[in-house]
Amino acid sequence: MSSEVRMADATNKRLDRIEEKLDKLGEALVAIARFEEKMDAYNEYRTNSWERMNKFSEKLDKIEDTVGDNARTIAVINKLFWIAIVAAVGAIAAQIWM
């Protein structure tokens, strides 16, 4: 009978070790699932960030084009301003000397 008790104890210990390993395996699976959820959330965040950066890049390109157009317009206005100043000074000088 003592051999049966020892065998039952050994079996119980073995089953306890198997149960502990299964618990650890379950915890590992839960940790992996949480990690996958975090990775999915990060990938979605990264995708959204890239989309926002692309939109900002498009806006920046439009602003750059507008600034270039404005620079050319200002250059023309600047030249016309100086032409008007020279014409006014010339008219005043012609009135004074005549």
NORJOBEL-V38057 format. One record per residue. N is the residue number from 1. RES is the residue in one small letter. NEAR is the number of other C-alpha atoms within 8 Angstrom. Layout:
[[N | RES | NEAR] [N | RES | NEAR]]
This chain:
[[1 | m | 4] [2 | s | 5] [3 | s | 6] [4 | e | 7] [5 | v | 8] [6 | r | 8] [7 | m | 8] [8 | a | 8] [9 | d | 8] [10 | a | 8] [11 | t | 8] [12 | n | 8] [13 | k | 8] [14 | r | 8] [15 | l | 8] [16 | d | 8] [17 | r | 8] [18 | i | 8] [19 | e | 8] [20 | e | 8] [21 | k | 8] [22 | l | 8] [23 | d | 8] [24 | k | 8] [25 | l | 8] [26 | g | 8] [27 | e | 8] [28 | a | 8] [29 | l | 8] [30 | v | 8] [31 | a | 8] [32 | i | 8] [33 | a | 8] [34 | r | 8] [35 | f | 8] [36 | e | 8] [37 | e | 8] [38 | k | 8] [39 | m | 8] [40 | d | 8] [41 | a | 8] [42 | y | 8] [43 | n | 8] [44 | e | 8] [45 | y | 8] [46 | r | 8] [47 | t | 8] [48 | n | 8] [49 | s | 8] [50 | w | 8] [51 | e | 8] [52 | r | 8] [53 | m | 8] [54 | n | 8] [55 | k | 8] [56 | f | 8] [57 | s | 8] [58 | e | 8] [59 | k | 8] [60 | l | 8] [61 | d | 8] [62 | k | 8] [63 | i | 8] [64 | e | 8] [65 | d | 8] [66 | t | 8] [67 | v | 8] [68 | g | 8] [69 | d | 8] [70 | n | 8] [71 | a | 8] [72 | r | 8] [73 | t | 8] [74 | i | 8] [75 | a | 8] [76 | v | 8] [77 | i | 8] [78 | n | 8] [79 | k | 8] [80 | l | 8] [81 | f | 8] [82 | w | 8] [83 | i | 8] [84 | a | 8] [85 | i | 8] [86 | v | 8] [87 | a | 8] [88 | a | 8] [89 | v | 8] [90 | g | 8] [91 | a | 8] [92 | i | 8] [93 | a | 8] [94 | a | 8] [95 | q | 7] [96 | i | 6] [97 | w | 5] [98 | m | 4]]
